[in-house]
């Protein structure tokens, strides 16, 4: 009895300790956040998170891990799922696909998790989906906005797709910017695939693509591009250049007088994190289209509550923002929760069957529901414009927007 | 009509030349310290990019704590130079006998600095405003005031370095120590001190470069590594052993990598710069654009 008691205390201590140190990623790469209660007959349900806690996009990965901790804590506080507590296993994918595959195998083989959520870049998703879904026979939820076309069975996407980010946004840009578009882009899969869709929407709405050009991912000087933008009198720069290039690029555009001449910047991954890359005046009027902006907390009580809860638990620099998959992570976990409740069990087949049409009434930016048979998620979309270093919502979708995938 | 077209054409040519020269100046600034350490000390410092990063970080720290940005820019070379002096005494000194080990050792050092800074800034991209912001308007052409300032400072720093190494007694001691350390010691020159001072000087130049470029590129952990490869190629092309070789190499590589995207796909241009550099080194293995160079680097 006393030994058991000791164990329980130590376990609880370890749980809290892991919780407290989880954000201080040092490269060891594994964290377990155990529930405070573990008296259920069947043992806990195991949730795996595989995300980039270290490396260049650690700011996004840490925010996602924080969201997972918050959601799991909240579910456990409400009595868990099916009377069982949830246990959270976090592995570092380290912004490095080969490290990631090894760490994801730990989740599957050693920890035997019931579901994996994570991966931020498309290359990461492609690297870890096979170990999870095919060889690992486990459910996988991918939370980030991405280029679409991911139709692997048992792989569910909860971030925005090109249709969701372009269908209402591009007509808005044509009306509030002009018809002549430039598509400067980083040379990898997301910009290439997104641009195919964006070009179609631009042309269908009477716009024209003046040039579409790809740059090495580490290019930081864009004088030639800026010159083409200015000399072709481009109205809208629909940017998919990513950091580190995007900061110098926007600065050079600003210095060349693009904004002064009435040009409009547009970038569909721009959220509260990326606002800090440039000085506010260099990106004044930049338009973005995402499923959530922090400014929504002023009008939506649920968003206000969610944002406040996150900031209370995680006051640091890792923001709850749509561009880093934090909103997709929240949505993914809550949809999965709804699916497990409906299925009444946690095996992959039953949960996948329920997740196929799962719905949540409240989430970041509004409700969300999976499109049956498509493994993608309908959600509300918002167009926001940067003004003085903050966003203002200037347009919103009428209802839930269809992902148009698979 | 054709008149206006002609003016616009001239204006855009001027803008192009300015942009290309300004990027060339940035590369020269970054490579200056690298070239001095490589030429004067015979080791290739793979941590040089991280000294650039540290200069940028010091500038950011000053700005984040409410000090004016220019104060941070002045402090950066001193802070990074002092760190360079300490690192030379503690670590770099042990590598002089083995240049290959020195590359690995300095690379490891750079990795430690880079990942520490990444931890300190949380992996974010942080903006630092330029002390002289905005653009200079010349008719329809707008050129960046800060890039113009960088060109001016680069020219001044180049001139000062040349005078220091070629015309002062300190420069004479540095060159003597390199040419023949034993004889230099016999003549009463404290060679360990000279090595330390030279390394610190090279590090300080990197710190200055970082401080000046951080408003252009923003602060992020991989800021330095971006320029390391270009710097390495510049030194190879320019040739080790003289002051002017690496500087000329940097000017060429910088200008080329900014100019090629004007006439071809940027992805092709990126590769072509290196292809041209390799071809050049193949035909001029001594490096040196200027015909002289490594002949007086005798060990």
Interface residues (C-beta under 8 A of the other chain):
Chain A: X55 X56 X57 X58 X59 X187 X213 X214 X215 X216 X218 X219 X220 X221 X223 X224 X225 X226 X227 X231 X243 X244 X247 X248 X251 X252 X255 X256 X257 X260 X273 X274 X276 X277 X278 X279 X316 X317 X318
Chain B: X8 X12 X15 X16 X19 X20 X22 X23 X118 X122 X123 X124 X125 X126 X127 X129 X134 X135 X137 X142 X143 X144 X147 X216 X217 X218 X220 X221 X222 X223 X226 X257 X258 X261 X262 X265 X266 X267 X270
